[in-house]
Amino acid sequence: MTRLEHKKILITQSDDYMGPAIADLFHAEAARVTARPGLVPFGPDFPNYVEDLQDFDVVIANLAHDPCNGPIETLADDHWKKLFDTMVHPLMALVRHFAPRMADQGHGKIIAITSAAPLKGLPGSAAYCAARGAQNAFIKAVGLEFAAKNVQINAIAQNYVSNPVYYPDELVQSERFQKHLARNVPVRRVARPEEQAEFALFLASDNSDFFVGQIFPFSGGWAINA
């Protein structure tokens, strides 16, 4: 038997960030994957988004947006708001929708793909750190709220993982970035997307039932002392 056989799994923003790698591995492990591309809406459009999404064993809340880097004095209001509208508010809506349903069915897992950036702080990325930090704090609290209901809610707080949003190949392969890795990341490389997907698979499996409300750094040692 493959590791996710018979499990119904939803992957949001499946065409971006960690969506493709997770979807590929989960398909290979015989999961019944619903891959929903595009941003998750918040507000009046959210009910339409989830209208045909029912009874999942696992939800991968894969949410990402351009970090809008720059000094705080140049941060535009709409950039700040966009980060929360595309990552923080949709995460809340997804958990609010799916976690009670999982509790009713007696089991379920929600895995948020967040960031290690707020665990240390990144100068020039204050808005991004604030949004990702809000995600992490939310997961900690709501994970405890549903722990006794056999619903495990956790987050993979990653950095330095190859993906098309933040670490595309052309950036990673540049000499300047390789020097940056040598100075800042103990393992001196970025993670392959398949490595992160394997960790997501563990959290989606029945072997992770004792983890709740955890923010797991996945950053090659970059955030180990955060």
N, C-alpha and C positions, 0 to 999 in steps of 0.2 A: 504493500500500500504506500502510495506517495504521501508526503507530509501534510498536505492540505486537502486531501480528497474529501469530497462532499461539502466542503465549507463554502458558503456563499459570501463573497467578499466584494465590497464597493471600494473603488479607488477614485478619489476626486482629482481634478486637474490632471488627468491621466496622461495627457500629451506633453507634460512639462515637469520640471524639477525632478523628483525621484519617481514620478509616475511610470515612465516607460520601463525602467529597470525592475521595479517591483511587480508590475503587470507581467513582464516576461517570466520572471521566476515563479510567480504564483500560478500562472498558466501551466508551466512545466511541472508543477507539483499537484496538478489536477484540481486546483480550486475552480469554483464556478465564479469567474470574475466578471463583474460589471465595471467597465472602465468608462468613466464619464469625463470627457475632455472639457477644457475651458474653465474659466473662473467660476467659483461657487457664488451665486448671488446672495445678497442679504436684503431683508425687507420684504416688500410685497411680492417679489419674484421668487422668493425661496420656496413657498408651498408648491409652485409649479415645478421647481427643480426636483423635489423629492416625491412628487405625486405618484410616480411609478416605481419608487425605490422602497421596497418593503422587506422585512424579515431577513436582515443580514446577520451573519455570524461575526463578521469583522468589517469595520469601516476604517480605511486608511485615509485620514484627513491630510491629504497632500496639498498644501496651500503655499503659493509663492508669488512674489512680486518684485520688480526692480527695487533694490534697496534705497534708491534716491540718495546716494552718497554726497557728502559735502559738509562744510562747516555749518554750525547751527544758525549763524546769522543769515545764511542764504537759504535756509529751509523754507519752502513755500507751504502755505496752509493746505493747499490741495494735495501736495505730496504726502504730508503727514496724514491727512485724512484717508488718502487712497490706501496706504499701508494697512490701516486699521480696517477699512472697508473690505479689503481683499483677503486679509489673513486672520484678524482677530474676531471680527463680528461673524464671519461665516463659520469659524471653528465653534463658537458658542452655539450657533444655530444648528449645526450638525449634531453636536452632543445633546442639545436640548431635544432634538427630534428623535435620535436613534437610541440614546442610552435608556430612556424609560421603556421603549419597546423591547430592548434587549433584556431588561430586568423582568418584563412580563413573560418573555419566553424562557427565562431561567438561566441565560448565559449570553455572553457577547464580549467583544473587545473593540476598543477604539484606539487607534495609534495615530498620534499627530506627528507629522514630520515638521519639526520646528528648526531651531538654530542654537548653536552654542555661543553665538555672539553676545547675548546679554549676560551670559555666565561670567564673562571677563570684561566686556565693554570694548567698543571699537570707536576710537576718536574719528569723527567724520561720518559716523553711521548712527547717530543718536536716535533718529526716528525709527530706523530699522530695529535697533536694539530694544527700543520701547515696545514696538509691536510684537516682536518675538518674545520679549520678556513677559508681556501680557499673556501671550499664548501659554507659556510655561507655567506661570502662576495659576492660570485657569485650570490647566490639566492637573496640577497638584491638588487643588481643592476639590474639583469634581471627581477626580479619581477616588478620593476618600469617601465622597458622598455615595458612590455606587459600589464600593468594595464589598459590602455585606450582601449585595444583590447578585453576586457572581458576574459582575461586569467589570472587566479590567480596562482601565483607561490610563494610558502612558504616552510618553513622547520620546522621540529620538531627536536630541538636540545636536545637530550636526554642523560641522564646518570642515572645509578642505575635503569635500567629496565631489568627485567629477560629476557635473550635471550641466545642462545647457543654459541654466539661468545665471548661476553665480561663478562657476568654474568650467567654462568651455575649453575645449582642447587647445585652441590657439593661445589662450591666456596661460594655461598650465605649462605648455611646452616652451614658453618664452624664457630666455636666459634670466631676465630680471625676476620673473616669478620663481624660477628654480632657486635663485639665491635667497629669495624671501622664504621659501620653504626651509632651506638649510638653516636659516637664522631663527625661525619661529615655530616650526613644527618638529617635535622630537623624532617622529618616524621619517621625516624628510621627504615625504611624498604626499600626494592626495590619495584618498581611497578610491578604489574602483567602485562604480555604481553597484556591481554585483555584491560587493562586500556589505554595503548598506542594506541591500535588498535581503540578504541572508539574515541580518539582524531583525529586520521587519518581519521576516517569516517566523523567526523564533517567537517574537512577541505576538504574532497571530496564531501561534500553535497552542495546543493544550498543555505544553510544557512550561508556559509562562504564567500560570494562574495565580502565582503567589506575588506577582508584581502589580502594585496599584499606585497611581499618582506619582510615578517616577519620571524624572527628567534624565534620560540617559545621555551623557556626553558621548559623542562619536566624532572625535576630532584628532586622532593620532597623537594624543597627549597634549594638544594645545590648551585644552580647558581642564586639565587634570587637577590643577590647584585652585580652580575657580571657586 
